[in-house]
Amino acid sequence: MIQRRTLLKSSAAVALGAPGLSGLAQQAVTLKFHTFMAPQSAVWLSMHKPWMDKVEKESNGRIKFEGYPAMQLGGTPVQLYDQAKDGVVDIVWTLPGNTAGRFPRIEVFELPFIMNNAEATSRAYWEYYQTAAPDEFKDTHVLALHVHGPGMFHTRSKLIKTVNDVRGVKLRGPTRQITKMLGYLGAIPVGMPLPQIPDALSKGTIDGCAIPWEVVPSVKVHELTSNHSEFDPAGGALYTTTFVMAMNKAKYESLAPDLKKVIDANSGLATSGWLGRTQQSNDAAGRKAAEARGNTIYTIPAADAQEFRRKARLVEVEWAEDMDKRGYDGKKLLETARTLIDKHGKAVNAPARKA
């Protein structure tokens, strides 16, 4: 009888303690991270996986990730943002520009010759979002915003040295502003997501593409083209593309307070800058891959870049006019972006800055 009472007391104690234990168990969470980047890409290996590993470590393993590159959970790159919005997945990394015109104010960072370097421009992009366009991604909880290194031309047969060489060349562009720019430069612009590039080059659907060095190996552009035209930094960067890493709002809000803090500590200005810096640092490997194949690499001098700038400026004018029609002050938004890029550019390049 005594033994039975002891057992009942023990059972009662466990039952009373169960809610607390259950609560602790519920604080552990597994998040699904989805993107279109290939599993062998530098973005996945040097940016996405390290970010997930860092969050897991700082949460003492209470946040875990299931990583799905290459659209392994289904859908298309165009649908990624809505997958996070609708809770199909928990976190996505994607191009806002995949959905043309949906996030118009942040397109300012995709205008021709506006970026300086990826880290500074990424930091500017985050601050601009916070101050000038805080409702641009209102359907999700934004973790980070960044850009890649300088975009450039990669062509199958025709080497691009001057703006005249672009005329009539079928070139892939990643977003509507960059595709517009290619048209104003005289190319035949073809908009398409990154994963479609290899097939399009192989079939001759396009003659070349505009991408940064960094993604060249992951889509085998160094094997499918033989010419690469980059811009001398003194003449400015032809373009960059914006990215967003976003989380489902309800999933973020459901996290325990201390786990939210872990996510917050790996979000924002510093994380945006780190992503931009890391992505641009991978440009060297992409360039080396092209060199190893004996491809032709041409650097467009600053003087010749001026004609590219002149023709491409129409994109900037049209964007500002479009913002005005939407009820925003296009000129002010453009000035804000330029001021922030300049500000963060000076900070990033300051001698005292530690890497």
Secondary structure by P-SEA (a helix, b strand, c coil): caaaaaaaaaaaaaaaaaaaaaaaaaacbbbbbbcccccccccccccaaaaaaaaaaaacccccccccccccccccccaaaaaaaacccccccccccccccccccccccccccccccaaaaaaaaaaaaacccccccccccccccccccbbbbbbccccccccccccccbbbbccaaaaaaaaaaccbbbbbcccaaaaaaaacccccccccccccccccccccccbbbbccccccccbbbbbbbcccaaaaaaccaaaaaaaaaaccaaaaaaaaaaaaaaaaaaaaaaaaaccbbbbbccccaaaaaaaaaaaaaaaaaaaaaacccaaaaaaaaaaaaaaaaaaaacccccc
